[in-house]
Amino acid sequence: MNTNVLMENAGGVVKDSLILEAKRFGVSHQPPLTLDDWKKQRAELVSLIKANAGAFPVACDLDIKYYESIQMSGYSVTKLTYQSRPGFRVTANLYVPDGPGPYPGVLNLHGHWAQGKCAERVQNRGHLLALNGFVVLTVDAFGAGERGTIPGEFEYHGAGIGGSLFAIGETLLGMQINDNMRGIDLLQSLDYVDADRIGVTGASGGGNQTMWVSTLDERVKASVPVVSVGTFESYVTGSNCICELLPNGLTFTEEWGILGLAAPNPMLILNAMQDSNPTFYVSEMTRSFNSAREIYKLYGEMDKFSYQAINLTHGYWPDMLQCMLGWFLRWLKDEGEGRPVEIQAHESLSESQCLCFPDNRRPADVSSIFGFVRPRAQRLAAEHLSPGNSIDAAQKRAELKGILNVPAGPDYVSISRVREGAEGNLSIAKFSVEIEQGIPVPVFALSKSGVKEKETVIAVHPDGKDAAWNDPRVQSALDSGKTVVLADLRGTGETHWDNIPIHAQPHHCSARAVLWLGRTTIGDWTKDILGVASCIKDVLSAKSVEIISCGETGLAALSASVLSEKIKSVYAAGVPGSYVNDSDKVRLSMAVHIPGILKWGDVSMMAALSNAGVEITEPVDWGGAVYSKEQALRLQENIDALTKKAGLIGHAKVNKD
């Protein structure tokens, strides 16, 4: 059956609405006109960044542990680890010129090279700067290099791996900022480093890290972010890494505001004219540069803020190394005028020579992302079940509404003209519901001809109406005389636009986009379900509404039933059974992420607080594996315990077969 409602795909409409929303936010953020106003805004901005980036713990003992040191020509390379959080270590290489110093220190941050500090292109900067009289600390970004899931196996730290931090209220961006600030602590602790002359540089993701640590840590006296500066507006619907995402970021600032935080310290931005990622186009960079320059102008330090657009592709090429070296010589060593300088040839090490643990026997305190998240997630989930923890159902429902950003007011804006017809023995109706201004949800309703039953089933699926229609349970509902409503939640089916499943994870770009805008995909889908449920009561005179959902849409269906009493029952097949990831894989889509959700509760809390009857069948873990009978039983026990704590009558059942 052709379930299409529209004559052409409306994915572009949904995508364009996100872009327009980003533009509206961008226009609302403008540079202040006085230095006093900026200083007030600066303090507010720093506070908001830290509140949304995750926890920034009180500095602990660095507890530096040194391993092998390799003597090079004129400098040495030492392998070490240090604590950035108690019991949590960062792997790094330290490049130290021969001689007593003191030398300026430079934090060298790598981009999305899975080898981390070991990659030759990352090493290059350490070797070059050490030869020119700088002490260089090159660190493995969290989840990369020697900090991946399996010791000895390099991996990309983004997508679902880095996204798993959201559930516990952390972000990969915030974790990196904290690691890097502690790296500056390390440099300043060395008696052969001039603590007042610290610089930072990196390319791509490392350039992004350079921007954030340079703007949040005033100890950074000069910085060079490379092929990384654009606009937050351009991030929306782009394919950037999760490590470059600040949830809610565009709701309170644009990228120029972050760059402006570095003022009046010197910053040189290097972008590539042939960059393939539109986010980092020179045109986007100059938009941010021009606004941030207004901040430097307020300080009377415009000579300390500059950019170069170089006719190369994405990377940290020799021409860029020349610019960086000249900049650091000028601002960290008082040598030259900050112009590009010639760079000398140097040796390089093999990747294995750069490893702190070449035998792959990594100590437990050098944690992977999963290793860091899991015990914290388990602890948060357990707290809700603890005997001393009471549950106020009304308060919890209100909190969930806030977390999902479901606004008060009508569930939908308007309904298109309803087109009615027949296919065989089925009566059909096609229309679209505008949930928010400009957000269409295509709806295909069908029932057996002559049936007067007003019981209605809404079927939703992460892949849209066609996938929902193929669900045997949907067919059974239709055969039993119920009206079936197939709906494409935004970004699915006829409104699908995100065609870049980064690391095989769908909804990567769309999920990132809405997080920048202060929302979540699950929250948006919850609004869509509530809108369709309300609409069909008006259009189809539905007396009762049931929901059949699959996969991640089951989280939205459960959430909708928590927030509304209009839903009679929810059937959720293949729904993630918990936000605690007990797997070392992520096979769920990026739609699943809700920042800080485990501080509110888990999937079991959603089921316990539901106003509807709930049936969960074949729940899955984050690796996509169906729950064992024991896991399903535990989920049922957790739901029952939470239901009792909330003083509610249990309506949720987990299929244990």
C-alpha positions in Angstrom: 0.0 0.0 0.0 1.2 3.5 -0.8 1.1 5.4 2.5 2.4 8.7 1.0 0.4 11.7 2.0 2.4 14.3 0.1 3.2 14.6 -3.5 6.8 15.3 -2.7 9.1 14.7 0.2 8.9 17.4 2.9 12.2 16.7 4.5 13.5 19.9 3.1 10.8 21.8 4.9 11.8 20.3 8.3 15.5 20.9 7.6 14.9 24.4 6.5 12.8 25.1 9.6 15.8 24.1 11.7 18.1 26.3 9.7 15.7 29.2 10.0 15.4 28.7 13.7 19.2 28.8 14.0 19.3 32.0 12.0 16.7 33.6 14.3 18.8 32.7 17.3 22.0 33.9 15.5 20.5 37.3 14.7 19.4 37.7 18.3 23.0 37.5 19.6 24.9 40.7 18.9 28.1 42.2 20.3 27.7 44.7 23.1 28.6 48.4 22.6 30.6 49.0 25.8 33.4 47.1 27.6 31.3 47.2 30.9 28.4 45.5 29.2 30.7 42.9 27.7 32.2 42.1 31.1 28.7 41.5 32.5 27.8 39.4 29.5 31.1 37.5 29.7 30.4 36.3 33.3 26.9 35.2 32.3 28.2 33.4 29.2 30.9 31.5 31.1 28.3 30.4 33.6 25.9 29.2 30.9 28.6 27.3 29.1 29.7 25.5 32.2 26.1 24.7 33.1 25.4 23.1 29.8 28.8 21.4 29.1 28.6 19.2 32.2 30.4 19.0 35.5 33.6 20.8 36.0 35.1 19.2 39.2 37.3 20.9 41.7 40.9 20.3 40.6 42.5 17.2 42.1 46.2 16.2 42.4 47.7 15.8 39.0 49.6 12.8 40.2 51.8 12.8 37.1 53.2 9.3 36.2 56.1 9.3 33.8 57.0 6.3 31.5 59.6 6.1 28.8 61.5 9.1 27.6 62.9 9.2 24.0 65.9 11.5 23.2 65.6 13.3 19.9 68.0 15.8 18.3 67.8 18.8 20.6 64.8 17.7 22.6 63.1 14.7 24.3 59.7 13.1 24.1 58.4 11.7 27.4 55.3 9.5 27.7 53.1 10.3 30.8 49.6 10.3 32.3 48.0 12.7 34.6 44.7 13.0 36.6 42.1 15.4 35.3 39.5 13.9 37.8 40.1 11.7 40.8 40.9 8.2 39.5 40.6 9.4 35.9 43.8 9.7 33.9 44.8 11.4 30.5 47.5 9.8 28.3 49.9 12.3 26.8 53.4 13.0 25.3 55.6 15.8 26.5 58.1 17.4 24.1 60.9 19.2 26.0 63.8 21.2 24.5 67.3 20.4 25.8 68.5 22.9 28.4 67.2 24.4 31.6 64.5 26.8 30.2 62.2 28.3 31.3 60.4 27.8 28.0 56.8 28.8 26.9 54.4 25.9 27.1 52.0 24.8 24.3 49.0 22.5 24.6 48.7 20.6 21.4 45.3 19.1 20.6 44.4 16.6 17.9 41.4 16.4 15.7 39.5 13.4 14.6 42.4 11.1 14.0 41.7 7.9 15.9 45.4 7.5 16.7 45.2 10.6 18.8 48.6 12.0 19.9 50.4 9.2 18.0 49.3 10.4 14.5 52.2 11.8 12.6 50.3 15.0 11.6 49.7 15.6 15.4 53.3 14.7 16.3 54.6 17.2 13.7 53.6 20.2 15.8 55.3 18.8 18.9 58.6 18.2 17.1 58.5 21.5 15.4 57.7 23.6 18.5 60.2 21.8 20.6 62.9 22.5 18.1 62.0 26.2 18.4 62.1 26.4 22.2 58.6 25.4 23.3 57.6 22.7 25.8 54.6 20.9 24.2 52.0 18.7 25.8 50.1 16.6 23.3 47.1 14.8 24.9 44.8 12.0 23.7 41.2 13.4 23.5 38.8 11.4 25.6 37.8 8.3 23.6 40.7 8.6 21.1 44.2 7.3 21.0 44.9 5.2 24.0 41.6 6.1 25.6 39.3 4.1 23.3 37.0 1.2 24.3 39.5 -1.6 23.7 43.2 -1.1 24.5 45.2 -1.2 21.4 42.3 -0.4 19.1 42.0 3.1 17.8 38.4 4.4 17.3 36.3 7.4 16.5 35.1 8.9 19.8 32.0 10.6 18.4 28.5 9.6 17.4 26.9 7.2 20.0 30.1 6.6 21.9 30.6 10.3 22.8 26.8 10.7 22.9 26.5 8.2 25.7 27.8 10.9 28.1 24.6 12.9 27.7 22.5 10.5 29.8 24.6 11.2 32.9 24.6 15.0 32.3 28.1 15.2 30.8 29.2 16.1 27.3 32.3 15.1 25.3 33.0 18.8 24.8 33.0 19.5 28.5 35.1 16.4 29.3 37.7 17.6 26.8 37.7 21.1 28.2 38.4 19.8 31.7 41.1 17.5 30.5 42.8 20.3 28.6 42.6 22.8 31.6 44.3 20.2 33.7 46.9 19.9 30.9 47.6 23.6 31.4 48.0 22.9 35.1 50.6 20.3 34.2 52.5 22.6 32.0 52.5 25.3 34.7 53.7 22.8 37.3 57.0 22.2 35.5 59.9 24.3 36.6 61.3 24.5 33.1 58.0 26.1 31.8 57.3 29.8 31.9 53.8 29.6 33.6 52.8 33.0 32.2 53.4 32.0 28.6 51.0 29.3 27.6 49.7 28.7 24.1 47.2 26.2 22.6 46.7 25.0 19.0 45.0 22.2 17.2 43.2 21.4 13.9 39.6 20.4 13.1 38.2 18.9 16.4 41.5 19.9 18.0 40.9 23.4 16.7 37.5 23.4 18.3 39.1 22.3 21.6 41.6 25.1 21.2 38.8 27.6 20.9 37.0 26.4 24.0 39.9 26.0 26.3 41.4 29.3 25.2 38.2 31.1 25.9 37.4 29.5 29.2 40.9 29.5 30.7 42.5 33.0 31.0 45.9 31.4 31.5 46.1 30.8 27.7 48.1 33.8 26.4 48.0 32.9 22.7 46.0 30.4 20.6 45.8 29.2 17.0 42.6 27.2 16.1 43.0 25.7 12.7 40.2 24.6 10.2 37.6 24.7 13.0 36.0 28.1 13.3 32.6 28.7 11.6 29.3 29.6 13.1 27.0 27.7 15.4 24.3 28.5 13.0 26.1 26.5 10.3 26.5 23.6 12.7 22.7 23.1 12.7 21.9 20.3 10.2 25.7 19.9 9.6 27.6 16.7 10.2 30.1 17.9 12.8 31.2 15.6 15.6 29.4 15.3 18.9 32.6 16.6 20.6 31.8 20.0 19.0 28.3 20.2 20.4 27.2 22.3 23.3 23.6 21.5 24.2 21.4 24.6 24.1 24.4 26.6 22.8 22.6 28.6 20.2 19.9 29.6 22.6 22.3 31.9 24.5 25.3 32.7 22.2 26.9 32.4 18.8 30.4 31.3 18.0 31.7 34.9 18.0 30.7 35.0 21.7 33.0 32.1 22.4 35.9 33.6 20.4 35.3 37.0 22.2 35.9 35.3 25.6 39.5 35.0 24.6 39.9 38.8 24.4 42.3 40.4 24.9 44.6 37.4 24.6 46.1 36.9 21.1 44.3 34.5 18.7 45.1 33.6 15.1 42.4 31.7 13.2 43.5 29.6 10.2 40.9 28.3 7.8 41.2 26.4 4.5 39.7 27.9 1.4 39.1 24.3 0.0 37.5 22.9 3.1 34.8 20.4 2.1 32.8 20.9 5.3 30.5 23.9 4.9 30.6 24.5 8.7 34.2 25.6 8.3 33.9 27.6 5.1 35.9 30.9 5.2 32.6 32.8 4.7 31.3 31.3 8.0 34.5 31.9 9.8 34.6 35.6 8.8 31.1 36.1 10.1 32.2 35.0 13.6 35.5 36.8 13.2 33.9 40.1 12.4 31.6 40.0 15.4 34.3 38.8 17.8 36.6 41.6 16.6 34.2 44.0 18.1 35.1 42.6 21.5 38.8 43.0 20.8 38.0 46.5 19.7 36.4 47.3 23.1 39.7 46.3 24.7 41.7 48.3 22.2 43.6 45.1 21.2 42.6 44.5 17.6 46.2 43.7 16.6 45.9 40.6 18.8 43.1 39.1 16.8 43.7 37.9 13.2 42.9 35.3 10.6 44.4 33.8 7.5 42.4 32.0 4.8 44.8 29.6 3.1 44.2 28.0 -0.3 44.4 24.4 0.9 42.1 21.5 2.0 41.1 20.6 5.5 44.2 19.9 7.6 47.2 21.4 9.4 49.5 21.9 6.5 53.1 23.3 6.4 51.8 26.7 5.4 49.6 26.7 8.5 52.5 25.5 10.7 54.5 28.5 9.5 51.7 30.8 10.5 51.3 29.2 13.9 55.0 29.2 14.6 55.3 32.9 13.7 52.3 33.7 15.9 53.7 31.9 18.9 57.2 33.3 18.5 55.7 36.8 18.6 53.3 36.4 21.5 54.9 33.8 23.6 58.6 34.6 23.0 58.6 38.3 21.9 60.3 37.3 18.7 59.4 38.7 15.3 56.1 40.4 14.2 53.8 37.4 14.2 54.2 36.7 10.5 54.8 33.2 9.0 58.3 31.8 9.4 60.2 29.0 7.8 60.0 25.6 9.5 62.8 23.1 9.7 62.7 19.4 8.9 62.5 17.1 11.9 62.4 13.4 12.8 59.1 11.6 13.5 58.3 8.7 15.7 56.3 5.6 14.9 52.8 5.3 16.4 53.9 2.6 18.7 56.8 4.7 20.1 54.3 7.3 21.2 52.2 4.9 23.2 52.3 5.1 27.0 51.2 1.5 27.1 52.7 -0.2 24.0 51.8 -3.7 25.4 48.1 -2.5 25.6 48.0 -3.2 29.4 46.2 -0.1 30.2 45.5 0.6 33.9 41.9 0.8 35.0 42.2 4.6 35.7 42.9 5.2 32.0 39.2 4.9 31.2 37.2 4.6 28.0 34.1 6.6 27.5 31.9 3.6 28.3 34.1 2.7 31.3 33.6 6.2 32.6 29.8 6.5 31.9 28.7 3.0 33.1 29.3 3.2 36.9 27.9 6.7 37.0 24.8 5.7 35.0 24.2 2.7 37.2 24.5 4.8 40.4 22.1 7.4 39.1 19.5 4.8 38.1 19.9 3.0 41.5 19.3 6.3 43.4 15.7 6.4 42.1 15.1 2.9 43.4 16.8 3.5 46.8 14.5 3.1 49.9 14.9 6.6 51.0 13.9 8.1 47.7 10.3 9.1 47.4 8.6 10.0 44.1 6.0 12.7 43.6 4.3 11.7 40.3 3.0 15.2 39.5 6.4 16.8 40.1 8.2 14.1 38.0 5.8 14.6 35.1 6.3 18.3 35.2 10.1 17.8 35.3 9.9 15.5 32.3 7.9 18.1 30.4 10.7 20.6 31.1 13.5 18.2 30.1 11.8 17.4 26.8 10.9 21.0 26.3 7.2 20.3 25.6 5.6 23.8 25.8 2.2 24.6 27.3 -0.6 25.4 24.9 -2.4 23.7 22.0 -1.0 20.3 20.9 -1.1 21.4 17.3 -1.4 24.6 15.2 -3.5 23.5 12.2 -4.7 20.6 10.1 -4.6 20.5 6.3 -7.6 19.7 4.2 -8.6 16.1 4.9 -8.7 14.0 1.6 -10.8 11.0 1.8 -11.1 7.9 -0.4 -11.1 4.2 -0.6 -8.6 1.4 -1.4 -10.4 -1.9 -1.8 -12.4 -2.5 1.3 -10.6 0.2 3.2 -11.6 3.7 3.8 -8.6 6.1 3.8 -8.0 9.7 4.8 -4.8 11.7 4.2 -3.9 14.9 5.8 -1.0 16.6 7.6 -0.9 18.1 11.1 1.2 21.2 11.7 2.5 20.6 15.2 4.5 23.8 15.4 4.6 26.6 12.9 6.1 25.1 9.7 6.5 21.5 11.1 4.2 19.1 9.1 3.4 15.6 10.3 1.9 13.6 7.4 -0.9 11.3 8.6 -2.5 8.4 6.7 -5.6 7.0 8.4 -7.4 3.8 7.3 -10.2 1.6 8.5 -12.4 -1.1 7.2 -15.3 0.3 5.2 -18.5 0.6 7.1 -16.9 0.1 10.5 -18.2 2.6 13.0 -15.7 1.8 15.8 -14.0 4.9 17.1 -11.1 3.1 18.8 -8.0 4.5 17.1 -4.4 3.2 17.0 -1.5 5.6 16.1 1.5 3.7 14.7 5.0 5.3 14.7 8.4 3.9 13.6 11.9 5.5 13.3 11.8 4.7 9.6 8.3 6.2 9.0 4.9 5.1 8.0 5.9 2.3 5.6 7.8 0.5 8.3 4.9 1.0 10.8 2.4 -0.4 8.3 4.4 -3.6 8.0 4.1 -4.2 11.8 1.8 -7.3 12.2 0.3 -5.7 15.3 -0.9 -2.7 13.2 -2.4 -5.1 10.7 -4.1 -7.0 13.6 -5.6 -3.7 15.0 -7.1 -2.9 11.6 -8.5 -6.4 11.2 -10.1 -6.0 14.7 -12.1 -3.0 13.5 -9.9 -0.2 14.8 -8.9 2.8 12.9 -5.2 2.9 12.2 -3.3 6.2 11.9 0.2 6.0 10.4 2.2 9.1 11.2 5.6 10.3 10.1 7.2 11.9 13.1 9.4 14.8 12.1 12.6 13.7 10.3 11.1 10.3 9.4 9.3 8.9 6.4 8.1 11.7 4.2 9.8 14.3 6.3 13.2 12.5 6.4 16.2 14.6 5.4 19.2 13.4 7.4 20.9 11.1 5.0 24.3 10.9 6.7 24.2 8.0 9.2 27.6 8.7 10.9 29.1 5.4 11.9 25.9 3.6 10.9 23.8 5.7 13.4 20.8 7.4 11.8 19.5 10.8 12.9 23.1 12.0 13.6 22.8 15.4 12.0 19.2 16.0 13.0 19.7 15.0 16.6 22.7 17.3 16.9 20.8 20.1 15.3 17.9 20.1 17.8 20.3 19.8 20.7 22.0 23.1 19.6 18.5 24.6 19.6 17.6 23.6 23.1 15.6 20.5 22.3 15.9 16.8 21.8 14.6 14.5 19.1 12.7 12.4 21.7 11.1 15.6 22.9 10.1 16.7 19.4 8.7 13.2 18.7 6.7 13.4 21.9 5.2 16.7 20.8 4.3 15.1 17.4 2.6 12.2 19.1 0.6 14.4 21.4 -0.3 16.6 18.5 -1.5 13.7 16.3 -3.4 12.2 19.3 -5.2 15.5 19.9 -5.9 16.0 16.2 -7.5 12.6 15.5 -9.9 13.2 18.4 -11.0 16.3 16.5 -10.8 15.0 12.9 -11.8 11.3 13.3 -13.9 11.7 16.5 -11.7 9.1 18.1 -13.0 8.0 21.5 -9.8 6.3 22.6 -6.2 6.5 21.4 -3.7 3.6 21.5 -0.1 3.8 20.3 2.0 1.1 18.6 5.6 2.2 18.5 9.0 0.6 17.7 12.6 1.3 18.7 13.4 4.8 19.8 9.9 6.1 19.0 8.8 4.0 21.9 10.6 6.4 24.2 8.5 9.2 22.7 5.3 7.2 23.0 6.1 6.4 26.7 6.9 10.1 27.3 3.7 11.2 25.6 1.7 8.9 27.8 3.4 10.3 30.9 2.4 13.8 29.9 -1.1 13.2 28.7 -4.2 11.4 29.8 -5.6 11.2 26.2 -3.6 8.0 25.5 -5.3 4.7 26.5 -2.4 2.3 25.9 1.2 2.2 24.6 2.8 -0.8 22.9 6.6 -0.4 22.6 8.5 -3.0 20.7 12.3 -3.0 20.6 12.4 0.1 22.8 15.7 0.7 24.6 15.1 -0.8 28.1 17.4 1.6 29.9 19.6 4.6 29.6 22.3 2.6 31.4 24.5 1.3 28.7 25.8 -2.2 29.7 27.1 -2.8 26.2 30.4 -1.6 24.7 28.6 -0.9 21.5 25.9 1.6 20.4 23.5 0.4 17.7 20.7 2.8 18.7 20.1 5.9 16.6 21.3 9.4 17.7 17.6 10.2 18.3 17.8 8.5 21.7 19.9 11.1 23.5 18.3 13.3 26.3 20.9 15.3 28.3 20.8 14.5 32.0 17.9 12.0 31.6 19.2 9.6 34.3 19.1 12.4 36.9 15.4 12.5 36.3 14.8 8.7 35.9 15.1 5.9 33.4 12.9 4.2 30.9 11.5 2.3 33.9 10.4 5.7 35.4 8.6 6.6 32.1 6.7 3.3 32.2 5.9 3.7 35.9 4.5 7.2 35.5 2.5 6.5 32.3 -1.2 7.4 32.4 -1.8 4.5 30.0 -1.5 0.8 30.0 2.0 -0.1 28.8 3.3 -3.2 27.1 7.0 -3.4 26.4 8.1 -6.3 24.3 11.6 -7.3 23.2 13.4 -4.3 24.9 17.0 -3.9 23.7 20.3 -2.8 25.1 22.4 0.0 23.5 24.2 -2.6 21.4 20.8 -3.6 19.9 20.7 -7.0 21.6 17.2 -8.1 22.8 17.0 -8.4 26.6 17.4 -11.8 28.1 14.6 -13.1 30.3 16.6 -12.1 33.4 17.0 -8.5 32.1 13.4 -8.3 31.2 12.4 -9.5 34.6 14.7 -6.9 36.3 13.1 -4.1 34.1 9.6 -5.3 35.3 10.8 -5.3 38.9 12.2 -1.8 38.6 8.9 -0.5 37.0 6.9 -2.1 39.8 9.1 -0.6 42.5 8.9 2.9 41.0 5.1 2.6 40.5 4.7 1.7 44.2 7.0 4.6 45.3 4.8 7.0 43.3 1.7 5.6 44.9 0.2 4.6 41.5 -1.6 1.6 40.2 0.7 -0.5 38.0 -0.3 -0.5 34.3 3.1 -1.5 32.7 4.0 -5.0 31.7 7.3 -6.3 30.2 7.0 -9.2 27.8 9.5 -11.7 29.3 9.3 -14.4 26.5 
